[in-house]
Amino acid sequence: MIEIAGVSILVALFIPTLLDGVERKIRARIHSRIGPPILQTWYDVLKLFGKDFFVPANAVHTVMLLFMSLAIQVLLIGYTCIAVVAPITPYDLVVIAVLAIVSQAAFISIPLTIANPFSIIGASREIVLMLVNEGAFLALVGLYAYYTGITAFSSIGGASPTLYTLLTIFALYIFSYVASSRIPFDIAEAEPEIASGLLIELSGPLLGVFLYTLHLKRFFFKLFASLLLLALFIKTGALLLASSIVLTIVLWLVYAVIANILGRSRVDLASITLLKAYLVIIALSVLGYFLEV
């Protein structure tokens, strides 16, 4: 079992950056271009790691937060993969949810440590969006645990799919899309307005770490939602983990297509529209639960 988790962790650490290359190829095809090779994103990240290590002025905390965010994201993926095949505590879902929130908080704090107005503007936009998105994430994970009784993957055999449970998982997929900073929710890095926002002062290895952490984050949140969905149907940990990774890869490609056919949302509408959508889905889910009870 641990061997399966180990292989899954290695796959989960390598494939997100590869999938970003596939996404770039999909974007190019949609725009009638040939596009870069699929491995181009890995080439770019490795090239960044080979450049001079430059820290922006008065931004020592930026380096600390960058590597802390990467470490937490790697820990999060590793813990999740192990917990699926060999449960660690009776409350693995709680541990994973807390680590995810800490990872998000560290990640969004990075641009706040850089003395550049464009970086601060990008961070402020992302914080507003994150307050809605992360609040919904905690509520949805809590509802899922309440509906199914699953607080760790050791109890996956005791749940069955219901409409209200599937609604919470659907909302978690919305969360995973928003957390990936794709159009129309890429308002923190809107190039036409604030010159890449969060990334503006980062270069070389620091930019490489930031981009790699973003790829891992995009992969993890889709993986987590997929695990919760397939746990309702698959009762074996190893098969659940493998199936969830496959579904995550498929979803990445679907998200890539969606992001390239949508337009960017207005800054003043993105958060409020997202909040309304979450409130409607959560209300329908809770109503469905109490009607059935």
MARKOLZA-435789 format. One record per residue (C-alpha): residue in three letters; y, z, x; residue number from 0. Coordinates in steps of 0.2 Angstrom, whole numbers, plus 5000, padded with zeros to 4 digits. Each point is the difference from the previous one (the first is absolute). Layout:
BEGIN
type=ALA&yy=Y&zz=Z&xx=X&seq=NUM;
...
! end
This chain:
BEGIN
type=MET&yy=5000&zz=5000&xx=5000&seq=0;
type=ILE&yy=5012&zz=5005&xx=5014&seq=1;
type=GLU&yy=4996&zz=4983&xx=5008&seq=2;
type=ILE&yy=5005&zz=4991&xx=4984&seq=3;
type=ALA&yy=5016&zz=5010&xx=5000&seq=4;
type=GLY&yy=5004&zz=4996&xx=5018&seq=5;
type=VAL&yy=4998&zz=4981&xx=4998&seq=6;
type=SER&yy=5010&zz=5001&xx=4984&seq=7;
type=ILE&yy=5014&zz=5009&xx=5010&seq=8;
type=LEU&yy=5000&zz=4986&xx=5013&seq=9;
type=VAL&yy=5001&zz=4987&xx=4987&seq=10;
type=ALA&yy=5014&zz=5009&xx=4991&seq=11;
type=LEU&yy=5010&zz=5001&xx=5016&seq=12;
type=PHE&yy=4998&zz=4982&xx=5005&seq=13;
type=ILE&yy=5000&zz=4990&xx=4984&seq=14;
type=PRO&yy=5017&zz=5004&xx=4993&seq=15;
type=THR&yy=5009&zz=4991&xx=5014&seq=16;
type=LEU&yy=4988&zz=4986&xx=4998&seq=17;
type=LEU&yy=5004&zz=4999&xx=4981&seq=18;
type=ASP&yy=5018&zz=5000&xx=5003&seq=19;
type=GLY&yy=4997&zz=4984&xx=5010&seq=20;
type=VAL&yy=4990&zz=4993&xx=4986&seq=21;
type=GLU&yy=5015&zz=5005&xx=4988&seq=22;
type=ARG&yy=5012&zz=4990&xx=5011&seq=23;
type=LYS&yy=4988&zz=4985&xx=4999&seq=24;
type=ILE&yy=5000&zz=5002&xx=4981&seq=25;
type=ARG&yy=5019&zz=5001&xx=5000&seq=26;
type=ALA&yy=5001&zz=4984&xx=5010&seq=27;
type=ARG&yy=4988&zz=4991&xx=4989&seq=28;
type=ILE&yy=5010&zz=5005&xx=4984&seq=29;
type=HIS&yy=5016&zz=4993&xx=5009&seq=30;
type=SER&yy=4991&zz=4984&xx=5005&seq=31;
type=ARG&yy=5000&zz=5005&xx=5018&seq=32;
type=ILE&yy=4985&zz=5001&xx=5013&seq=33;
type=GLY&yy=5005&zz=5017&xx=5005&seq=34;
type=PRO&yy=4994&zz=5010&xx=5016&seq=35;
type=PRO&yy=4982&zz=5003&xx=5005&seq=36;
type=ILE&yy=4991&zz=5015&xx=4990&seq=37;
type=LEU&yy=5000&zz=5010&xx=5016&seq=38;
type=GLN&yy=5019&zz=4998&xx=5003&seq=39;
type=THR&yy=5005&zz=5018&xx=4994&seq=40;
type=TRP&yy=4988&zz=5007&xx=5012&seq=41;
type=TYR&yy=5007&zz=4989&xx=5014&seq=42;
type=ASP&yy=5018&zz=5006&xx=4995&seq=43;
type=VAL&yy=4995&zz=5019&xx=4999&seq=44;
type=LEU&yy=4991&zz=4999&xx=5017&seq=45;
type=LYS&yy=5015&zz=4991&xx=5008&seq=46;
type=LEU&yy=5011&zz=5013&xx=4993&seq=47;
type=PHE&yy=4990&zz=5013&xx=5009&seq=48;
type=GLY&yy=5001&zz=4991&xx=5016&seq=49;
type=LYS&yy=5019&zz=5000&xx=5000&seq=50;
type=ASP&yy=5012&zz=5013&xx=5008&seq=51;
type=PHE&yy=5000&zz=5017&xx=4991&seq=52;
type=PHE&yy=5018&zz=5002&xx=4993&seq=53;
type=VAL&yy=5006&zz=5015&xx=4990&seq=54;
type=PRO&yy=5016&zz=4997&xx=4990&seq=55;
type=ALA&yy=5015&zz=5011&xx=5004&seq=56;
type=ASN&yy=4997&zz=5018&xx=4995&seq=57;
type=ALA&yy=4984&zz=4996&xx=4991&seq=58;
type=VAL&yy=4987&zz=5011&xx=5009&seq=59;
type=HIS&yy=4994&zz=5006&xx=4983&seq=60;
type=THR&yy=4997&zz=4982&xx=4995&seq=61;
type=VAL&yy=4986&zz=4999&xx=5013&seq=62;
type=MET&yy=4992&zz=5016&xx=4995&seq=63;
type=LEU&yy=5000&zz=4995&xx=4981&seq=64;
type=LEU&yy=4993&zz=4983&xx=5004&seq=65;
type=PHE&yy=4985&zz=5006&xx=5009&seq=66;
type=MET&yy=4998&zz=5015&xx=4988&seq=67;
type=SER&yy=5000&zz=4988&xx=4986&seq=68;
type=LEU&yy=4987&zz=4989&xx=5009&seq=69;
type=ALA&yy=4989&zz=5015&xx=5004&seq=70;
type=ILE&yy=5000&zz=5006&xx=4982&seq=71;
type=GLN&yy=4997&zz=4983&xx=4993&seq=72;
type=VAL&yy=4985&zz=4998&xx=5012&seq=73;
type=LEU&yy=4994&zz=5018&xx=4995&seq=74;
type=LEU&yy=5002&zz=4995&xx=4982&seq=75;
type=ILE&yy=4989&zz=4985&xx=5001&seq=76;
type=GLY&yy=4987&zz=5009&xx=5011&seq=77;
type=TYR&yy=4999&zz=5015&xx=4988&seq=78;
type=THR&yy=4998&zz=4989&xx=4985&seq=79;
type=CYS&yy=4986&zz=4990&xx=5007&seq=80;
type=ILE&yy=4991&zz=5015&xx=5006&seq=81;
type=ALA&yy=5003&zz=5010&xx=4984&seq=82;
type=VAL&yy=4992&zz=4986&xx=4989&seq=83;
type=VAL&yy=4983&zz=4999&xx=5009&seq=84;
type=ALA&yy=5000&zz=5019&xx=5006&seq=85;
type=PRO&yy=5012&zz=5011&xx=4989&seq=86;
type=ILE&yy=5010&zz=5012&xx=5011&seq=87;
type=THR&yy=5007&zz=5012&xx=4987&seq=88;
type=PRO&yy=4998&zz=5002&xx=4981&seq=89;
type=TYR&yy=5018&zz=4994&xx=4998&seq=90;
type=ASP&yy=5000&zz=4984&xx=5011&seq=91;
type=LEU&yy=5011&zz=4991&xx=4988&seq=92;
type=VAL&yy=5013&zz=5014&xx=5001&seq=93;
type=VAL&yy=5000&zz=4999&xx=5019&seq=94;
type=ILE&yy=5002&zz=4981&xx=5000&seq=95;
type=ALA&yy=5014&zz=5001&xx=4988&seq=96;
type=VAL&yy=5010&zz=5013&xx=5010&seq=97;
type=LEU&yy=4997&zz=4990&xx=5016&seq=98;
type=ALA&yy=5006&zz=4984&xx=4992&seq=99;
type=ILE&yy=5016&zz=5008&xx=4994&seq=100;
type=VAL&yy=5003&zz=5008&xx=5017&seq=101;
type=SER&yy=4997&zz=4983&xx=5008&seq=102;
type=GLN&yy=5012&zz=4991&xx=4988&seq=103;
type=ALA&yy=5013&zz=5014&xx=5004&seq=104;
type=ALA&yy=4998&zz=4998&xx=5018&seq=105;
type=PHE&yy=5001&zz=4981&xx=4999&seq=106;
type=ILE&yy=5016&zz=4999&xx=4989&seq=107;
type=SER&yy=5008&zz=5013&xx=5012&seq=108;
type=ILE&yy=5000&zz=4988&xx=5015&seq=109;
type=PRO&yy=5015&zz=4990&xx=4995&seq=110;
type=LEU&yy=5010&zz=5016&xx=4996&seq=111;
type=THR&yy=4999&zz=5005&xx=5018&seq=112;
type=ILE&yy=5009&zz=4983&xx=5006&seq=113;
type=ALA&yy=5019&zz=5000&xx=5001&seq=114;
type=ASN&yy=5002&zz=4983&xx=4992&seq=115;
type=PRO&yy=5008&zz=4998&xx=4982&seq=116;
type=PHE&yy=4988&zz=4986&xx=4996&seq=117;
type=SER&yy=4985&zz=5011&xx=5004&seq=118;
type=ILE&yy=5007&zz=5015&xx=4990&seq=119;
type=ILE&yy=5003&zz=4988&xx=4985&seq=120;
type=GLY&yy=4983&zz=4994&xx=5001&seq=121;
type=ALA&yy=4993&zz=5017&xx=5001&seq=122;
type=SER&yy=5010&zz=5006&xx=4985&seq=123;
type=ARG&yy=4994&zz=4986&xx=4989&seq=124;
type=GLU&yy=4982&zz=5004&xx=5005&seq=125;
type=ILE&yy=5002&zz=5019&xx=4997&seq=126;
type=VAL&yy=5005&zz=4996&xx=4982&seq=127;
type=LEU&yy=4986&zz=4989&xx=4997&seq=128;
type=MET&yy=4988&zz=5012&xx=5009&seq=129;
type=LEU&yy=5005&zz=5014&xx=4989&seq=130;
type=VAL&yy=4994&zz=4991&xx=4984&seq=131;
type=ASN&yy=4985&zz=4992&xx=5008&seq=132;
type=GLU&yy=4994&zz=5016&xx=5009&seq=133;
type=GLY&yy=5003&zz=5011&xx=4985&seq=134;
type=ALA&yy=4990&zz=4988&xx=4989&seq=135;
type=PHE&yy=4986&zz=5000&xx=5014&seq=136;
type=LEU&yy=4998&zz=5018&xx=4999&seq=137;
type=ALA&yy=5000&zz=5000&xx=4981&seq=138;
type=LEU&yy=4987&zz=4986&xx=4999&seq=139;
type=VAL&yy=4988&zz=5008&xx=5013&seq=140;
type=GLY&yy=5001&zz=5016&xx=4990&seq=141;
type=LEU&yy=4997&zz=4992&xx=4984&seq=142;
type=TYR&yy=4985&zz=4990&xx=5007&seq=143;
type=ALA&yy=4992&zz=5017&xx=5007&seq=144;
type=TYR&yy=5003&zz=5008&xx=4983&seq=145;
type=TYR&yy=4993&zz=4986&xx=4990&seq=146;
type=THR&yy=4984&zz=4997&xx=5011&seq=147;
type=GLY&yy=4998&zz=5017&xx=5008&seq=148;
type=ILE&yy=4999&zz=4991&xx=5017&seq=149;
type=THR&yy=5009&zz=5010&xx=5013&seq=150;
type=ALA&yy=4989&zz=4994&xx=5014&seq=151;
type=PHE&yy=4989&zz=4985&xx=5003&seq=152;
type=SER&yy=4985&zz=5012&xx=4999&seq=153;
type=SER&yy=5002&zz=5000&xx=4981&seq=154;
type=ILE&yy=5001&zz=4981&xx=4997&seq=155;
type=GLY&yy=4983&zz=5000&xx=4990&seq=156;
type=GLY&yy=5008&zz=5011&xx=4986&seq=157;
type=ALA&yy=5014&zz=4988&xx=4994&seq=158;
type=SER&yy=5000&zz=4985&xx=4988&seq=159;
type=PRO&yy=5013&zz=4987&xx=4997&seq=160;
type=THR&yy=5012&zz=5003&xx=4985&seq=161;
type=LEU&yy=5015&zz=4990&xx=4995&seq=162;
type=TYR&yy=5012&zz=5014&xx=5004&seq=163;
type=THR&yy=4992&zz=5002&xx=5018&seq=164;
type=LEU&yy=5002&zz=4982&xx=5003&seq=165;
type=LEU&yy=5018&zz=5000&xx=4995&seq=166;
type=THR&yy=5003&zz=5013&xx=5013&seq=167;
type=ILE&yy=4991&zz=4989&xx=5013&seq=168;
type=PHE&yy=5010&zz=4985&xx=4995&seq=169;
type=ALA&yy=5016&zz=5010&xx=5003&seq=170;
type=LEU&yy=4993&zz=5005&xx=5017&seq=171;
type=TYR&yy=4999&zz=4982&xx=5004&seq=172;
type=ILE&yy=5018&zz=4997&xx=4995&seq=173;
type=PHE&yy=5004&zz=5015&xx=5012&seq=174;
type=SER&yy=4990&zz=4992&xx=5014&seq=175;
type=TYR&yy=5010&zz=4984&xx=4997&seq=176;
type=VAL&yy=5017&zz=5008&xx=5000&seq=177;
type=ALA&yy=4995&zz=5011&xx=5015&seq=178;
type=SER&yy=4996&zz=4984&xx=5010&seq=179;
type=SER&yy=5019&zz=4995&xx=5000&seq=180;
type=ARG&yy=4997&zz=4983&xx=4993&seq=181;
type=ILE&yy=5011&zz=4990&xx=4989&seq=182;
type=PRO&yy=5008&zz=5005&xx=4988&seq=183;
type=PHE&yy=4999&zz=5017&xx=5007&seq=184;
type=ASP&yy=5005&zz=4996&xx=5018&seq=185;
type=ILE&yy=5018&zz=5005&xx=4997&seq=186;
type=ALA&yy=5000&zz=5011&xx=5015&seq=187;
type=GLU&yy=4998&zz=4985&xx=5012&seq=188;
type=ALA&yy=5010&zz=4987&xx=4990&seq=189;
type=GLU&yy=5005&zz=4988&xx=5014&seq=190;
type=PRO&yy=5014&zz=4991&xx=4991&seq=191;
type=GLU&yy=5009&zz=5016&xx=4996&seq=192;
type=ILE&yy=4996&zz=5013&xx=5014&seq=193;
type=ALA&yy=4992&zz=4991&xx=5015&seq=194;
type=SER&yy=4983&zz=5007&xx=4998&seq=195;
type=GLY&yy=5006&zz=5017&xx=4997&seq=196;
type=LEU&yy=4986&zz=5012&xx=5006&seq=197;
type=LEU&yy=4996&zz=4989&xx=5015&seq=198;
type=ILE&yy=5017&zz=4996&xx=5007&seq=199;
type=GLU&yy=5000&zz=5011&xx=5015&seq=200;
type=LEU&yy=4982&zz=4999&xx=5004&seq=201;
type=SER&yy=4993&zz=4989&xx=5014&seq=202;
type=GLY&yy=4985&zz=4999&xx=5012&seq=203;
type=PRO&yy=4986&zz=5013&xx=4998&seq=204;
type=LEU&yy=5010&zz=5010&xx=4987&seq=205;
type=LEU&yy=5001&zz=4985&xx=4989&seq=206;
type=GLY&yy=4982&zz=4996&xx=5003&seq=207;
type=VAL&yy=4995&zz=5018&xx=4995&seq=208;
type=PHE&yy=5011&zz=4999&xx=4984&seq=209;
type=LEU&yy=4992&zz=4983&xx=4995&seq=210;
type=TYR&yy=4982&zz=5006&xx=5003&seq=211;
type=THR&yy=5003&zz=5016&xx=4990&seq=212;
type=LEU&yy=5007&zz=4990&xx=4986&seq=213;
type=HIS&yy=4984&zz=4989&xx=5000&seq=214;
type=LEU&yy=4989&zz=5015&xx=5000&seq=215;
type=LYS&yy=5010&zz=5008&xx=4986&seq=216;
type=ARG&yy=4999&zz=4984&xx=4989&seq=217;
type=PHE&yy=4981&zz=5000&xx=5003&seq=218;
type=PHE&yy=4997&zz=5018&xx=4996&seq=219;
type=PHE&yy=5009&zz=5001&xx=4983&seq=220;
type=LYS&yy=4990&zz=4985&xx=4994&seq=221;
type=LEU&yy=4984&zz=5008&xx=5007&seq=222;
type=PHE&yy=5003&zz=5017&xx=4992&seq=223;
type=ALA&yy=5003&zz=4992&xx=4983&seq=224;
type=SER&yy=4985&zz=4989&xx=5002&seq=225;
type=LEU&yy=4989&zz=5016&xx=5004&seq=226;
type=LEU&yy=5006&zz=5009&xx=4984&seq=227;
type=LEU&yy=4996&zz=4984&xx=4990&seq=228;
type=LEU&yy=4983&zz=4996&xx=5007&seq=229;
type=ALA&yy=4995&zz=5019&xx=5000&seq=230;
type=LEU&yy=4998&zz=4998&xx=4981&seq=231;
type=PHE&yy=4987&zz=4987&xx=5003&seq=232;
type=ILE&yy=4991&zz=5003&xx=5017&seq=233;
type=LYS&yy=4991&zz=5016&xx=5003&seq=234;
type=THR&yy=4996&zz=4997&xx=5018&seq=235;
type=GLY&yy=5013&zz=5005&xx=5014&seq=236;
type=ALA&yy=4996&zz=4987&xx=5012&seq=237;
type=LEU&yy=4999&zz=4986&xx=4987&seq=238;
type=LEU&yy=5016&zz=5007&xx=4993&seq=239;
type=LEU&yy=5009&zz=4999&xx=5016&seq=240;
type=ALA&yy=4994&zz=4982&xx=5005&seq=241;
type=SER&yy=5004&zz=4994&xx=4982&seq=242;
type=SER&yy=5018&zz=5007&xx=5000&seq=243;
type=ILE&yy=5004&zz=4992&xx=5017&seq=244;
type=VAL&yy=4995&zz=4983&xx=4993&seq=245;
type=LEU&yy=5010&zz=5003&xx=4985&seq=246;
type=THR&yy=5015&zz=5006&xx=5010&seq=247;
type=ILE&yy=4999&zz=4983&xx=5010&seq=248;
type=VAL&yy=5000&zz=4990&xx=4984&seq=249;
type=LEU&yy=5014&zz=5010&xx=4993&seq=250;
type=TRP&yy=5010&zz=4997&xx=5016&seq=251;
type=LEU&yy=4999&zz=4982&xx=4997&seq=252;
type=VAL&yy=5004&zz=5001&xx=4982&seq=253;
type=TYR&yy=5016&zz=5011&xx=5004&seq=254;
type=ALA&yy=5005&zz=4987&xx=5013&seq=255;
type=VAL&yy=5000&zz=4986&xx=4987&seq=256;
type=ILE&yy=5009&zz=5011&xx=4987&seq=257;
type=ALA&yy=5013&zz=5005&xx=5013&seq=258;
type=ASN&yy=5004&zz=4981&xx=5004&seq=259;
type=ILE&yy=5002&zz=4995&xx=4982&seq=260;
type=LEU&yy=5012&zz=5014&xx=4995&seq=261;
type=GLY&yy=5019&zz=5003&xx=5004&seq=262;
type=ARG&yy=5008&zz=5015&xx=5007&seq=263;
type=SER&yy=5005&zz=5014&xx=4988&seq=264;
type=ARG&yy=5018&zz=5006&xx=4999&seq=265;
type=VAL&yy=5002&zz=5016&xx=5009&seq=266;
type=ASP&yy=5007&zz=5009&xx=4985&seq=267;
type=LEU&yy=4986&zz=4995&xx=4989&seq=268;
type=ALA&yy=4984&zz=5001&xx=5011&seq=269;
type=SER&yy=4998&zz=5019&xx=4999&seq=270;
type=ILE&yy=5005&zz=5002&xx=4981&seq=271;
type=THR&yy=4988&zz=4986&xx=4995&seq=272;
type=LEU&yy=4986&zz=5007&xx=5010&seq=273;
type=LEU&yy=5003&zz=5017&xx=4993&seq=274;
type=LYS&yy=4999&zz=4993&xx=4982&seq=275;
type=ALA&yy=4984&zz=4991&xx=5003&seq=276;
type=TYR&yy=4992&zz=5016&xx=5007&seq=277;
type=LEU&yy=5006&zz=5010&xx=4986&seq=278;
type=VAL&yy=4993&zz=4988&xx=4987&seq=279;
type=ILE&yy=4983&zz=4999&xx=5009&seq=280;
type=ILE&yy=4998&zz=5018&xx=5002&seq=281;
type=ALA&yy=5005&zz=5004&xx=4982&seq=282;
type=LEU&yy=4987&zz=4987&xx=4994&seq=283;
type=SER&yy=4987&zz=5008&xx=5011&seq=284;
type=VAL&yy=5003&zz=5018&xx=4995&seq=285;
type=LEU&yy=5001&zz=4994&xx=4981&seq=286;
type=GLY&yy=4983&zz=4991&xx=5002&seq=287;
type=TYR&yy=4992&zz=5016&xx=5008&seq=288;
type=PHE&yy=5006&zz=5011&xx=4986&seq=289;
type=LEU&yy=4995&zz=4988&xx=4986&seq=290;
type=GLU&yy=4983&zz=4999&xx=5007&seq=291;
type=VAL&yy=4998&zz=5019&xx=5002&seq=292;
! end
